[in-house]
Amino acid sequence: MTSTSTLSLVGQELPAWELPITPTLVVSTAIATRDFQDVHHDRDLAQSYGSQDIFLNILTTTGLVERYLTDYVGEAYDVGSINVRLGAPAYPYDTLVFTGEVSAIDGDEVHVSVVGAVSLGAHVTALVLLRRRR
Amino acid sequence: MSDHDQALAEAVSLEAARIQALGETAPRLARDPINQPMINNWLEAIGESLPRYTAGEAPPAMAQVWTMGGLHPQRDPNDPLHSMMQFLTDAGYTAVLGTNCEQTYHRYLRVGERVSVTTTLDAVVGPKQTGVGVGYFVTTKSTWRVGEEEVATMLFRVLKYRPKGADSAPGDPAVDPTAVLRPTRNADTEFFWEGTQAGELRIQSCADCGALRHPPGPACPQCGALSRTHVVAAGTGTLFSYVIHRHPPVPGKTLPLLLGLVELDEGVRMVAELRGLDEEAVRIDLPVQVAWQRIDDDLTLPVFEPRTP
């Protein structure tokens, strides 16, 4: 599913994206990002550390922010940077809801602010720099 | 800050300066060159799909994946993050929490290229009082290169902290719970405090028109009547708003202190301490129920806890 929507106005909103978090998502993305920390695949150990469950790893959070943008803009832009601030953990059986808005445009550079929220609050607050490809 | 804390803070900044002076670590080569099977694993798991990712380019957010330590990571004894974290663990800051990750991609990586990574200790800031406990923010900078060419950088910040329970455990001798500020009791409010001691949450009501009001007062704001009585609330409601009080210290209370504005099912709002909640769990609209904090023979305070089904 590749669209090529353009980002032309400050304040332009991206369509929201809801991603159900499952144990399979947490584990498959942890392994695909070569992150073998036990809190991302072993619920017993995660709980023994005081965590409610296993939770998404940071590389995946960054990857999902990237996907949220590229699902919308396709190959019309390159991703120049992704700055994420982390908040509430993303646990299985919750839903991650991404919303985004163009926060600045400077020539070919577009800044998009993104929030990925779970039931506990913001899981991630991100600022993404996109560069229009010529 | 106590002398002990002062000495500890100085030791931490000396160690941070020492590690920073070591500069950049030696480059560590990725296990594999950029390759399509690992890109495909990412595309399947993350769910990304762009034609360019099966035509020789890697997703930029994979930058760090190429140099992950894997299932059996070799610990570089000079790794600045590891050294700083170990020092803070030994100093009692045992827990860790990722807070920020800022990645910049100078260009997209191509299948067949092999990256290396170096790391420096960027900054150590603290001690800071945070929601989870006192700690230090440790920031490292990683740089990925193909040969000599810089292709991506990352600022990664973690909070290395002493869990809150560890420095303000219940029974902390510094906090005397009977030293709380005492409410003013007068003809208008006495019924309320008699209620809390009897395990009743009482709401003043107008004896004339029946309107409920809180906080208690001499006259009905609806009809102006001075005669009043009270009803006993069910004790359930929802959290209308809250504040997290961190400073200044409050007599008899351990900080940070969660204070809620609770909208009772009867319709009036009431300010009280929130119990059984932390900053992670507290949220507006949370269903709550009253509980009682007995201070001594003269005073029992209402508090609110998350409602149990």
Boltz contact constraints between the chains, C-beta under 6 A:
constraints:
  - contact:
      token1: [A, 28]
      token2: [B, 45]
      max_distance: 6.0
  - contact:
      token1: [A, 29]
      token2: [B, 45]
      max_distance: 6.0
  - contact:
      token1: [A, 32]
      token2: [B, 41]
      max_distance: 6.0
  - contact:
      token1: [A, 32]
      token2: [B, 42]
      max_distance: 6.0
  - contact:
      token1: [A, 32]
      token2: [B, 45]
      max_distance: 6.0
  - contact:
      token1: [A, 33]
      token2: [B, 65]
      max_distance: 6.0
  - contact:
      token1: [A, 34]
      token2: [B, 65]
      max_distance: 6.0
  - contact:
      token1: [A, 34]
      token2: [B, 68]
      max_distance: 6.0
  - contact:
      token1: [A, 34]
      token2: [B, 70]
      max_distance: 6.0
  - contact:
      token1: [A, 36]
      token2: [B, 71]
      max_distance: 6.0
  - contact:
      token1: [A, 58]
      token2: [B, 98]
      max_distance: 6.0
  - contact:
      token1: [A, 58]
      token2: [B, 101]
      max_distance: 6.0
  - contact:
      token1: [A, 59]
      token2: [B, 64]
      max_distance: 6.0
  - contact:
      token1: [A, 62]
      token2: [B, 61]
      max_distance: 6.0
  - contact:
      token1: [A, 63]
      token2: [B, 46]
      max_distance: 6.0
  - contact:
      token1: [A, 63]
      token2: [B, 61]
      max_distance: 6.0
  - contact:
      token1: [A, 66]
      token2: [B, 61]
      max_distance: 6.0
  - contact:
      token1: [A, 67]
      token2: [B, 46]
      max_distance: 6.0
  - contact:
      token1: [A, 67]
      token2: [B, 48]
      max_distance: 6.0
  - contact:
      token1: [A, 70]
      token2: [B, 50]
      max_distance: 6.0
  - contact:
      token1: [A, 75]
      token2: [B, 50]
      max_distance: 6.0
  - contact:
      token1: [A, 75]
      token2: [B, 52]
      max_distance: 6.0
  - contact:
      token1: [A, 79]
      token2: [B, 60]
      max_distance: 6.0
  - contact:
      token1: [A, 81]
      token2: [B, 104]
      max_distance: 6.0
  - contact:
      token1: [A, 82]
      token2: [B, 103]
      max_distance: 6.0
  - contact:
      token1: [A, 83]
      token2: [B, 102]
      max_distance: 6.0
  - contact:
      token1: [A, 84]
      token2: [B, 101]
      max_distance: 6.0
  - contact:
      token1: [A, 85]
      token2: [B, 100]
      max_distance: 6.0
  - contact:
      token1: [A, 86]
      token2: [B, 98]
      max_distance: 6.0
  - contact:
      token1: [A, 86]
      token2: [B, 99]
      max_distance: 6.0
